[in-house]
Amino acid sequence: MPKLTDEQQAQRRKRILDAAEHCFALHGFHRSTMQLICKAAGISAGALYLYFPSKEALIEGLTERDREEIMVRFAESGRSQDFMGLIEGLLRGCILAQPPEKAIMCIEIGAEATRNPAIAETMARFDHSIRGSIRMLLEHAVTAGSIAPVLPLDDIVMSLALLGDGLFWRRAVDPTFDAERALPNILSMVAALVRPVATAASPVSEHTEPCR
């Protein structure tokens, strides 16, 4: 059998992770057997185990892929003086633009983390990385004079993480939830915590007016 190129291996790995994500969202973590994931990915069991020897390894792969994608979004946010515009872009890109299936899968992983130490450790590393990136954005905005926080940065980081978790949860469990309608109010809450400094390039009212 000819050896797969690096690109082919990357594509196969992606196909496996996509299949696992779909199965976890549709069937739950425990009902998603490795055989079911093999079928969804269209590969043999041997090929699957070559890349991911367990469902815990699949969760680690999915979490790492999500972390890398989010880190790219943070990096692309640049050094904008429009802090509220930056936050809105991250909320849209990292949460609102994701399919509901992604939110359901994240809830499944979170629930399993309460019972499985290996997955709990994976989730802890993910949270640490994301919160560290949020803190860096806040620190830069403080240094640049574009926000004047009313709380210690660690408290604001936690609050922003909780808002993100809540959006994911609501999108997963409530098919009637209108995230677009909720977003202005969420941004208003963030603005109350960080007190954005209005500039010609970043009018505060554009991002903080609540929906009516």
N, C-alpha and C positions, 0 to 999 in steps of 0.2 A: 504494500500500500504506500503511495507516495506521501512524503512528509508534508504537512501543512505549512504554508508560509506564515510569517508573523501576522500578516493582515488576516489571513484565513482563521488563524487561532483566535485573534481578537474578535472577529465576527462571530465565531462559534461561542466564545465566552459571553458575548453580548446576547446572543440568542438564548443561551441557557438562563442568564439572569432575567431577561424579559419574560421567559416562560415561568420562572420561579415567582417573579413578582405577580404575574397574572394568577397563578395558582393560589398563592397565599391570600390574595385579595378575594378570590372567588370561593375558595374552599376552606380557608383558614390554615394555620400553620400545621396542626396535627393531622388533618385530613389530606394535606398535600404530601403524598408520598413521593419518594424519589422516582418511583416508576411513573407516577402521574406527570411529574415534571419532565421526565425523559420523553414521554409521549407528546407533551405540549411543545417541547423544543425540537422534536423530530430527530432525536439522536439515540444512540444505544446507551445502555447503563454504563458500559465500560468507558465510553467517551465522557459521560457526565462525571463519573467518579475520578477521572483523570484531572478534571478541573476543580471539582468541588466534592470532597469526600463525605460531606454530611450536610444536613439542612442548616446547621449552625454556620458552616463555611459559606453556604449560599447567602445567609443573612449578612455575614461579614462582607461578602462581595457586593451585595446590594447597598449596604450602608456606606461602604467606601466609595462606590460609584456616585451615590447621592452627595456625599461629602465633597468629592472632587468637582461635581457640577456646581454646587453651591459656592465653593471657593472661587471658581471661575467668575461667577456672578459678582461676588464681593470684589474681586480684583478689577473687573470691568467697570465697577462703580466709580473707580478712580478717586480723585481728590475733590469732588464736587463741593462747592460752597452751599449748594441747595440740599441741606441735610434731609428735609422732609421729602423732597423729590427722590432722593436716594433711597430712603426707607420705603416709600411707596413702590418704587421700582423693584426692590428686593422682595417685598410682600407679594407683588404681582407675579414676578418671575419664579420665586421659590415655592409659592403656595397656590395663589389663585389660578395661575396658568397650568398647574399640574392637573391631570385627570383625577376624578374622584377615586378611581381605582388605586392611585398612589396613596391617597389619604387612608383608605381602608387598609392597605398593606402596612402602612406605618403604625396604625392602631394595633394590628395583629402582632407586629414585632414588639411593640411596647408592652402588650399584655403578656407575651411569652417571656419578656425580660424579667417579669416579676417572679417567674418560676425557674428560669434557666440562667445560672450564673455566667455561662459563656456569652449568651446574648446580652445579658445585663452589662457585662464588661464592654462589649462592642458598642452598645448604646451610650455608655458613659464616655467612651473615647469620642464618639460622634458629637455628643452634647458639648464636651469640653472644647472641641475644635470650633464649633459654631459660635459658642459664647465668647471664645477668645477673639474671633473675628469681629463680632459685634462690639466688643470692648475697644478694639483697635479703631473702629469707625468712630465711636464716641470720643475716644482720646484725641483723634485727629480733629474732629469737629470742635472740641473744646479749645485745642491749641489754635485753631484757625479763627476762633471767635464766632463761629456760626451757630453755636448753641450755648445756653447757660443753664445747665441741669439743676433741678431743685432737690435731687437726691444723690447720694454717692453712686458712682458709676456701676459698681457691682449690683446695687439694687435695681438700677435701670436695666442692666443686662438681663437680670432675672425676670423683670416685668416684660421686656420685649420677647424673651423666650416663652413666657407663659401665654402671651398674646398669639404667638405663632402656633404653639401647641393647641390653643383653643380653636383657632381657625381650622387647623387640620382635623381636629376632633369633630367640629360641627359639620364640616363638609363630608366627613365620613358617615355620620349617623343621621343627618337630616337632609333628605333630597330636596326639601323646599327652601333650604337656606340660600339667601341671596347675598353672596359675598360682596358683590359690587355695591349693593346698597349699604352694607355694613362698613365698608372700607373707610369712607370719610369720617365716621365716628371713631373708628380705631385710630386713624391718623390724628384726630383731635386729642385722644387720650395720650398718644405718644408725644404730641406737641406740648401738652401740659406738663409732661415729665422733663422734657429737654429744653423747653423754652427757646425755639429757634429764633435767631436774630434776623429780622427782615433785611434783605438787600434788594437791589434793583434786579438781580438775577434770580432771586428766590422769594417771591411774595408769599408770606406766611398764609394769608387767607386762602390762597389757591389750594392748599393741602389740608387745611384744618377746619373748613366749614362743614359742620355735621349735616347729614341728610335729614330732610324733613318730610 
